[in-house]
Amino acid sequence: MKKRIERIQERLKEESLDAFLVSNPSNIFYLTEFKGILGEREFLLIISKEGWKLILPRMYSARAPQRNSRITKEREGLFSKAIEGLKDFRKIGFEENDLKYGEYEKLKRGLKGKELFPRSGFCEELREIKSRREMNLIKKATKITDQTFFSILKMIKPGLAEKWLQRKIIEIMEDFGAEGPAFLPIIASGPGSAEPHHLASNKKIKKGEILLLDFGAKYKGYCSDFTRTIYIGKANQKFKKLYNIVLETQKLAIKKCRAGYSIKKLYQEAVSNFKKYKEDKHFIHGLGHGVGIDAHEFPGIGINSKGRFENGMVFTIEPGLYHKNFGGIRIEDLCLIDRGCKVLSKATKKLIEIK
């Protein structure tokens, strides 16, 4: 934790800032290992060249770091307390992609005469490279996800509702030790599988349909992410053809991915492989994204990506093809760069037919 704070302090010096206000809950957890309900505004963190202060409501005071805490009565008082703590600084940075407009206006009014500097990726860029401890937690979350997939496969049959499967996956993950899901599982059957982020409903899965399962576990604050696409009944030739194209594309990407390789180029090569089969127009999202404290974080692997892969990055490789009124096929694995690309997900990628 100390080293992470020190890295932010180094960035303060590099950018000639006196202090930085961290408001994103995931970034606060990364820097202090202190968390409430991730995703809600329960804490604020002030980092200066001299030290740091965590601002939190009194309901968390029992486990607050005593020397580094400022307590407010209620969550509504967080920004007032932050303004008090920032008044002695002149140049103050903040997370431009996290603060709401009203929160920013409150800061601006309370810190009149101070200079406020919006920054993007100030903390997130540090989170791209995982420590060994972080890798181990993600590996554990991935193992839980694999175990859940093996278990749910035994239960799948025609007549089950998408929402039933969604609930069951969460239950199984928690039984295997997850603190909960990394995100609400995507369970998409039939034509609904052509929507990459399909919302599960009470629709029942049927024989002769595609079933796409996209889910991940959260373990001690760290996520996994995983997708498999199976067929209910005997797969038709179109499904087999598209499945093999998606699998080939994923294997090619994983094989080429290594430290120093262009992130954007990897995406472009996946598109080129789909183009070879005249399927590129049916690939409608990025090739992958970073995974850690959040299920979606740096780096993004897509058309606008910059930079190169580095040792310690953890991310998904998830090509997919989506045909309206037919369905979609996506295969997603969690990968780690350790010189080459190591696949953390162990579940089979052979075409599965539920007969």
VENHUUR-V88849 format. One line per field, one symbol per residue. phi: phi as a letter, one per 30 degrees, with the letter a starting at -180 (. if undefined). A space follows every 10 residues. Layout:
# VENHUUR-V88849
phi = ???
This chain:
# VENHUUR-V88849
phi = .edddddddd deddchcdab cccdeddddd dbicbccejc dcbbbccbdc lbbccadddc ddcddedbbb ccdbddcedd dddedcddcc cbcaddccdd eddddddddd cejcccbdbc ieceddddcd ddddeddddd ddddddddde ddedcdaejd dedddedddd ddedddjddl ddadecbbch edddcececd bdecdbdibd bcbbaaccbh jbcbaabbbb bcjdddddde dddddddddd dddddddaej dddddddddd dddddechcd dcccbddlad badcdbbdcd cadcdbibdb ejdbacbbda bbceickbbb bbbcbbdbid ccdddcdecd dcccc
